Amino acid sequence: MDLRFTAEEQAFREEVRAFAQASLPEDIRNKVLNHQRVEKDDYVHWHRILQARGWGAPTWPTQWGGTGWTALQRLIFEIETFRAGAPRMLPFGLTMIGPVLMKYAGPEMQQRFLPRIPNVDDFWCQGYSEPGSGSDLASLKTRAVRKGDKYIVNGQKTWTTMAHFADWIFCLVRTDPEAKAQEGISMLLIDMKSPGVTVRPIKTLDGGHDVNETWFEDVEVPVGNLVGEENRAWTYAKYLLGHERTGIAGIGHCHRELRLLKHYASQATDGAGRPLIEDVRMRDKIARVEMDIMALEMLLLRVATQAAGTPGPEASIVKIRGSEVQQDLGMLMMEVAGPNAWPYSPDWLEPGATQPVAGPDWAAPAASTYYDMRKTSIYGGATEVQKNIISKMILGF
């Protein structure tokens, strides 16, 4: 694999860089680069700016309004937009349910939902995990009983990211309780405004409210909202998770955080008043994580170019390494901030807030970043689960 950019790829990188610099709203850029909270309107605004440029669905084929970009172009786009301070593109529609609908849904469902995703006309969330059914997803208990032309859904989902913003949820439900665990599961698309749907917030360690618990009490769902075939959703779920795990690697996020880390290390000082970036041990730690990011980028390129659109066990390798690198960056950020990261208050993450104690403002969110990165080794399938997948599918035991 030739890792050098061609002239066309270099020109594309400059095009993306110039666009992001000129088109990303300054208020959104400031929130992202200062590790402050990004709200629903910010995500939607940025998506619609990209969609107006024709870049609203970077990973999609042109048939469905996507860019038709190569794997390298998609990687360049992610790195350059993140470096500019852009928020991540919402994955739930673009890289999760979107590919599933393209592969498994019928034409009517595809025409109904796919064109609305790139412009965020529909805001999606994911209904997979349940209390006691996270890593062991096949043990889920949410039931859907068919009655005429409707399913009646009862149960609970947890860790439902951004459910409080969502218009729709793609939801795994048990439709055949007598079948083997993986064989009795179906996927339904459920309108979050349906009577009987209740969303309750879950506050995370960093004080944020990204995740929720979602309850379904006699929720009526039209049979036409069934994805593919009844009791076949385990196949769809695995396909979706492969796309999700590749995205969790967060290569654009890693590049941005590395640049910020170097900047902060040049501003912070040791006990003798010297910049931390001049400390040989700190330089060594930064160099090591930079090499890890370079290796992760090469791994992503190999997976993206060899997967032919169907992520396999390689997605688990990418997910593990991406999680580890993001956590290492969060830990180094805490180390550079030192005592200035404490005491920590979630209020510092609100736009316009400043750190109410001695120390630089950039140090205030360091603890939040550290806390937030703890979850990367859990969501999308815990690291232990990914190692089991690698063991079975690659090593054969």
QUIWO-V368990 format. One record per helix or strand of 2 or more residues. SS is the DSSP state (H for helix, E for strand). FROM is the first residue (numbers start at 1). TO is the last residue. If there is no record, write none. Layout:
BEGIN
ss->SS from->FROM to->TO
ss->SS from->FROM to->TO
END
This chain:
BEGIN
ss->H from->7 to->23
ss->H from->26 to->33
ss->H from->40 to->53
ss->H from->62 to->64
ss->H from->71 to->84
ss->H from->91 to->104
ss->H from->107 to->117
ss->E from->124 to->127
ss->H from->137 to->139
ss->E from->143 to->147
ss->E from->150 to->158
ss->E from->168 to->174
ss->H from->181 to->184
ss->E from->185 to->191
ss->E from->197 to->202
ss->E from->211 to->222
ss->H from->223 to->225
ss->H from->233 to->248
ss->H from->251 to->267
ss->H from->276 to->278
ss->H from->280 to->306
ss->H from->314 to->341
ss->H from->346 to->349
ss->H from->361 to->363
ss->H from->366 to->377
ss->H from->383 to->395
END
